[in-house]
């Protein structure tokens, strides 16, 4: 099978297109003929050896895909050979065949868009888990989305709006904020030209902060959180893990809440599947709509990851694998 393979940790320049052996399916596993693979920021970190774990070299990056079930292992009953599915795994999607855990493999309904479905799990499943399971977001509450024009930000704007929230989009350029507004944001803050804390306070503060960015803006946002607010820690695309003064949660009577979807689907697989089915229902009715900036061939995986790393992507990139 063709695969984009990382031969050495250190960055995307170590990626090569190679012919690899087809993975062997074990119990409770599914082998997928990958049609499309979503591209995400964690793929960049994994390639650099900076993620929470390091796969054994060589391996193929890529954490989410859509495609056809090629083979199922012992104990798998909810999908069968030939089913159109989406699946996520920490790595392996940038290849013609991907081996995944059955518990994170979900059948797609007839007529589902395979390209958009390939971009659904990493960002949208994280978002619904964050808002529903971790923040207990209520209709009428306010949500501030940091980094609001990337694939993660757009997904969370759409989900928060569907759940009845007022959404404040925070991003670094007017162009990014225009995209956020087109996807439903009610209020816009340019945190390069405005003070994020003061801008949020002018809006009355914020109930929930969705923060995949980290860095200085994390503390600025938290200083504008309402009593009982929840600051959702998703990741650190800025490259800077913030250090929050511990007196702030005390004085603000607010919570800092970790969100790790990769742990959630392992600990509570049925809860995750229920969330994914909800997302598929919302996508079918048009309430959420993954914004695909471009579909690139598999051979351009390094280019795609470079654009993600340089923060030049509005929405999501997807690789066409087979």
Backbone torsions as a table, in degrees:
resi	resn	phi	psi	omega
1	UNK	NA	148.8	173.1
2	UNK	-78.0	141.6	179.1
3	UNK	-153.1	145.6	168.8
4	UNK	-86.7	120.9	-169.1
5	UNK	-121.8	134.9	172.1
6	UNK	-90.7	121.2	-176.4
7	UNK	-97.7	-16.5	-177.0
8	UNK	-158.3	135.7	175.7
9	UNK	-67.4	148.7	179.0
10	UNK	140.7	-13.8	177.3
11	UNK	144.9	176.2	-172.2
12	UNK	-71.6	-15.8	178.7
13	UNK	-71.2	-7.3	176.1
14	UNK	-93.4	9.3	179.3
15	UNK	-84.9	139.4	177.9
16	UNK	-137.0	148.9	170.8
17	UNK	-89.4	122.0	-175.7
18	UNK	-133.7	165.1	166.7
19	UNK	-92.6	125.9	-176.1
20	UNK	-125.7	160.8	174.8
21	UNK	-70.9	145.7	176.1
22	UNK	-70.2	132.2	179.6
23	UNK	-61.1	149.1	178.2
24	UNK	-90.7	130.6	-176.2
25	UNK	-82.6	130.5	176.5
26	UNK	-108.4	-177.8	178.4
27	UNK	-58.6	141.1	176.9
28	UNK	61.1	28.9	176.4
29	UNK	-123.4	161.2	179.1
30	UNK	-133.1	135.5	173.8
31	UNK	-102.0	128.5	-174.8
32	UNK	-117.2	133.4	165.9
33	UNK	-78.0	106.7	-172.6
34	UNK	-76.0	126.4	173.1
35	UNK	-95.0	-50.0	-179.3
36	UNK	-137.1	146.8	179.3
37	UNK	-129.2	129.6	175.0
38	UNK	-74.3	151.8	-180.0
39	UNK	-115.5	130.2	-173.6
40	UNK	-138.7	161.3	-178.8
41	UNK	-59.5	-38.7	176.9
42	UNK	-57.3	-26.8	177.1
43	UNK	-63.0	-35.4	176.6
44	UNK	-65.8	-46.8	-178.3
45	UNK	-63.1	-42.0	179.0
46	UNK	-61.8	-39.3	179.9
47	UNK	-65.3	-28.6	178.6
48	UNK	-88.0	-7.9	-175.2
49	UNK	76.4	25.7	-174.7
50	UNK	-111.9	6.8	-178.8
51	UNK	-85.7	-179.2	-176.6
52	UNK	-64.4	-16.9	179.4
53	UNK	-144.9	163.3	176.5
54	UNK	-123.2	112.0	175.3
55	UNK	-63.6	157.4	177.3
56	UNK	-71.0	130.4	178.2
57	UNK	-75.1	149.7	-11.2
58	UNK	-81.1	156.4	178.4
59	UNK	-152.3	165.9	176.9
60	UNK	-101.0	127.0	172.6
61	UNK	-68.2	-175.7	178.3
62	UNK	104.9	118.2	-172.3
63	UNK	-107.3	-5.7	-177.7
64	UNK	-149.7	148.7	-175.7
65	UNK	-158.0	159.2	166.5
66	UNK	-120.6	149.5	179.8
67	UNK	171.7	-167.7	-178.1
68	UNK	-103.2	141.0	175.0
69	UNK	-67.7	122.5	178.2
70	UNK	-94.2	-32.1	-177.2
71	UNK	-163.6	146.1	175.4
72	UNK	-121.4	148.2	178.3
73	UNK	-88.5	174.5	178.5
74	UNK	-57.5	134.8	177.1
75	UNK	93.6	-5.5	-179.3
76	UNK	-92.8	120.3	-177.5
77	UNK	-126.0	-16.7	-173.1
78	UNK	-85.7	-13.7	171.7
79	UNK	-135.1	157.6	-178.4
80	UNK	-138.7	168.1	179.4
81	UNK	-54.3	132.2	179.3
82	UNK	95.7	-12.8	178.9
83	UNK	-70.4	141.9	172.3
84	UNK	-84.9	125.4	-172.7
85	UNK	-137.7	166.0	162.8
86	UNK	-118.7	150.7	-178.8
87	UNK	-154.5	155.2	176.3
88	UNK	-132.7	146.3	176.6
89	UNK	-154.4	153.8	-177.5
90	UNK	-56.3	-24.2	179.4
91	UNK	-159.6	169.3	173.9
92	UNK	112.1	-7.4	-173.3
93	UNK	-79.2	-20.3	-178.3
94	UNK	-84.7	55.5	-179.0
95	UNK	-156.5	159.2	-177.6
96	UNK	-67.3	-25.3	175.2
97	UNK	-132.4	138.1	-175.7
98	UNK	-127.6	129.8	176.5
99	UNK	-96.1	125.0	-174.8
100	UNK	-133.6	162.7	172.3
101	UNK	-74.9	137.4	-178.8
102	UNK	-61.5	-31.3	-175.7
103	UNK	-67.6	-15.4	177.6
104	UNK	-117.3	34.7	176.7
105	UNK	-120.7	125.2	-173.9
106	UNK	-128.6	130.8	177.7
107	UNK	-69.2	139.9	177.3
108	UNK	-89.5	146.6	176.2
109	UNK	-71.2	157.9	178.2
110	UNK	-55.9	137.6	177.1
111	UNK	83.0	1.8	-179.8
112	UNK	-64.8	143.8	178.4
113	UNK	-75.4	112.9	-175.6
114	UNK	-67.2	-31.6	179.8
115	UNK	-68.3	-51.3	-179.4
116	UNK	-67.0	-35.7	178.9
117	UNK	-63.2	-32.8	179.2
118	UNK	-67.1	-16.5	-179.5
119	UNK	-105.9	15.5	-170.8
120	UNK	-91.1	-33.8	-166.2
121	UNK	-79.5	-57.2	-172.8
122	UNK	-56.8	-42.4	-175.6
123	UNK	-93.0	-51.6	-175.7
124	UNK	-72.0	-40.9	178.9
125	UNK	-66.3	-34.8	173.4
126	UNK	-62.8	-42.5	-176.7
127	UNK	-65.6	-46.7	-178.8
128	UNK	-67.7	-35.9	175.0
129	UNK	-63.0	-42.8	-179.2
130	UNK	-63.0	-51.1	-174.9
131	UNK	-73.9	-42.2	-174.9
132	UNK	-81.8	-50.9	-170.9
133	UNK	-88.7	-32.3	-174.4
134	UNK	-100.9	-36.6	-177.7
135	UNK	-102.2	-14.4	-174.9
136	UNK	48.2	50.3	-177.5
137	UNK	-59.2	133.5	-179.9
138	UNK	-110.2	147.4	175.6
139	UNK	-57.0	135.5	-179.4
140	UNK	94.8	-13.7	176.7
141	UNK	-76.3	164.7	178.4
142	UNK	-103.5	142.4	179.7
143	UNK	-128.0	127.2	171.7
144	UNK	-101.1	125.1	179.0
145	UNK	-107.7	113.9	176.6
146	UNK	-85.7	148.9	-175.4
147	UNK	60.8	50.0	-162.9
148	UNK	-76.6	-4.1	-175.8
149	UNK	-108.6	-3.4	175.7
150	UNK	-79.2	-179.1	179.6
151	UNK	-59.2	-40.0	177.9
152	UNK	-66.2	-48.5	-176.7
153	UNK	-60.9	-45.2	-180.0
154	UNK	-62.5	-42.5	179.5
155	UNK	-59.7	-43.5	-174.9
156	UNK	-74.4	-30.7	172.9
157	UNK	-60.0	-48.5	-177.7
158	UNK	-63.0	-43.3	-178.8
159	UNK	-67.3	-45.0	-179.2
160	UNK	-61.5	-39.9	177.4
161	UNK	-64.3	-42.5	179.2
162	UNK	-61.9	-31.1	-179.7
163	UNK	-86.3	4.3	173.1
164	UNK	91.3	14.5	-178.3
165	UNK	-87.2	157.9	166.3
166	UNK	-89.0	126.6	-170.5
167	UNK	-110.1	129.1	174.8
168	UNK	-108.0	115.7	179.9
169	UNK	-94.3	128.3	177.8
170	UNK	-120.1	126.1	-179.0
171	UNK	-152.6	179.3	-168.9
172	UNK	-100.1	-7.9	180.0
173	UNK	-141.0	159.2	177.1
174	UNK	-64.5	-36.3	179.2
175	UNK	-61.4	-44.3	179.4
176	UNK	-64.3	-39.5	-178.9
177	UNK	-68.3	-32.9	175.6
178	UNK	-62.0	-42.1	177.4
179	UNK	-63.8	-41.7	178.5
180	UNK	-62.0	-40.8	179.2
181	UNK	-64.4	-40.0	178.9
182	UNK	-63.4	-24.1	-179.5
183	UNK	-97.7	12.0	169.4
184	UNK	114.2	-3.3	-178.9
185	UNK	-61.6	137.8	-178.6
186	UNK	-87.7	-32.9	-177.7
187	UNK	-134.8	149.1	-174.8
188	UNK	-126.1	135.4	176.4
189	UNK	-132.4	123.7	173.4
190	UNK	-93.0	103.8	-174.2
191	UNK	-82.0	5.1	169.1
192	UNK	-87.8	-30.5	-178.2
193	UNK	-109.7	-9.9	179.2
194	UNK	-123.8	155.4	172.4
195	UNK	-79.7	115.2	-173.5
196	UNK	-60.7	-43.3	-179.2
197	UNK	-60.4	-48.8	-177.3
198	UNK	-67.4	-38.3	-180.0
199	UNK	-64.7	-39.9	177.7
200	UNK	-68.6	-37.8	179.4
201	UNK	-65.7	-35.1	177.7
202	UNK	-63.3	-26.6	178.5
203	UNK	-87.9	4.7	178.5
204	UNK	95.4	10.8	-175.6
205	UNK	85.4	-174.1	-173.8
206	UNK	-143.6	142.5	179.7
207	UNK	-82.6	-43.6	-175.2
208	UNK	-132.5	133.2	176.6
209	UNK	-113.1	123.1	176.1
210	UNK	-101.0	112.3	-166.6
211	UNK	-126.4	93.9	172.7
212	UNK	-94.4	5.7	-168.7
213	UNK	-99.8	-48.8	-174.7
214	UNK	75.3	-159.9	178.8
215	UNK	72.4	-162.0	-174.3
216	UNK	-60.8	-35.2	-174.6
217	UNK	-66.6	-21.9	179.4
218	UNK	-61.6	-49.7	-180.0
219	UNK	-66.6	-38.8	179.3
220	UNK	-60.3	-41.7	178.7
221	UNK	-66.8	-44.3	-177.8
222	UNK	-61.7	-32.5	179.6
223	UNK	-67.6	-11.8	177.3
224	UNK	-108.2	10.4	-176.9
225	UNK	-76.1	148.9	179.4
226	UNK	-81.5	158.5	171.4
227	UNK	-55.7	133.8	-175.6
228	UNK	82.3	3.3	-178.6
229	UNK	-71.3	162.8	-178.9
230	UNK	-129.5	121.1	177.6
231	UNK	-100.0	110.6	-175.3
232	UNK	-88.0	116.1	-179.9
233	UNK	-91.2	111.9	-175.5
234	UNK	-105.2	-44.0	-176.9
235	UNK	-178.8	-167.9	-170.1
236	UNK	-141.7	64.7	-177.7
237	UNK	-65.8	-19.4	176.5
238	UNK	-70.4	-15.9	-176.1
239	UNK	86.6	0.8	-174.7
240	UNK	-122.9	114.7	175.4
241	UNK	-82.4	117.2	-174.0
242	UNK	-72.8	157.3	173.3
243	UNK	-116.5	107.2	-175.7
244	UNK	-90.9	128.7	175.3
245	UNK	-59.7	128.5	-173.1
246	UNK	-67.7	-17.3	178.1
247	UNK	-72.7	-19.7	-177.5
248	UNK	-66.7	-48.5	176.2
249	UNK	-58.8	-34.9	178.5
250	UNK	-65.0	-53.0	-176.8
251	UNK	-67.0	-35.9	-178.6
252	UNK	-81.1	-12.6	-174.4
253	UNK	52.7	46.2	-175.1
254	UNK	-130.1	165.8	-173.6
255	UNK	-116.0	144.4	168.0
256	UNK	-103.5	119.0	-168.8
257	UNK	-120.2	120.1	176.4
258	UNK	-77.0	140.1	179.1
259	UNK	-128.5	111.8	178.7
260	UNK	-130.0	93.4	-177.2
261	UNK	-61.4	-33.8	179.2
262	UNK	-60.4	-29.5	174.4
263	UNK	-82.0	-35.7	-176.7
264	UNK	-61.5	-46.5	-175.2
265	UNK	-69.8	-20.4	174.6
266	UNK	-81.1	-40.6	-176.9
267	UNK	-76.7	-38.5	-175.9
268	UNK	-132.3	69.9	-175.5
269	UNK	-60.1	-37.9	-179.3
270	UNK	-68.6	-39.2	176.1
271	UNK	-60.5	-39.1	178.4
272	UNK	-67.3	-43.9	179.4
273	UNK	-61.9	-40.4	176.7
274	UNK	-59.8	-42.1	178.6
275	UNK	-63.5	-42.4	-179.3
276	UNK	-65.3	-40.4	176.5
277	UNK	-61.7	-37.4	176.5
278	UNK	-63.7	-42.0	178.2
279	UNK	-62.3	-43.0	179.6
280	UNK	-63.3	-37.6	176.6
281	UNK	-64.9	-44.6	178.3
282	UNK	-63.9	-37.9	179.5
283	UNK	-66.8	-39.9	179.4
284	UNK	-62.4	-34.8	-179.5
285	UNK	-87.9	-4.1	177.4
286	UNK	86.2	7.7	-179.7
287	UNK	-72.9	-31.2	171.4
288	UNK	-123.9	148.8	-173.6
289	UNK	-152.8	96.1	179.9
290	UNK	-52.8	128.7	-178.2
291	UNK	-91.3	105.1	-177.6
292	UNK	-94.3	112.7	179.2
293	UNK	-71.7	-41.3	-177.6
294	UNK	-162.9	147.2	171.3
295	UNK	-106.8	121.4	-176.4
296	UNK	-113.1	154.9	175.5
297	UNK	-69.6	157.8	-178.8
298	UNK	-53.1	-38.0	-176.8
299	UNK	-63.3	-16.9	-179.4
300	UNK	-96.5	23.0	-179.0
301	UNK	-58.7	-42.0	-179.0
302	UNK	-64.0	-40.0	176.9
303	UNK	-62.0	-43.8	-179.8
304	UNK	-61.1	-45.3	-179.9
305	UNK	-66.5	-35.0	176.8
306	UNK	-63.4	-39.6	177.8
307	UNK	-67.1	-36.7	175.1
308	UNK	-63.8	-46.6	-177.9
309	UNK	-61.7	-37.3	-179.3
310	UNK	-84.4	3.2	176.9
311	UNK	58.4	43.8	-179.2
312	UNK	-107.4	11.7	-175.5
313	UNK	-106.7	133.2	174.8
314	UNK	-108.8	104.7	-173.4
315	UNK	95.4	-135.0	-174.6
316	UNK	-125.8	149.9	167.6
317	UNK	-104.2	144.7	178.6
318	UNK	-132.1	140.7	175.4
319	UNK	-97.4	134.8	171.9
320	UNK	-89.0	114.4	-173.0
321	UNK	-96.3	-52.3	-179.8
322	UNK	-152.4	NA	NA
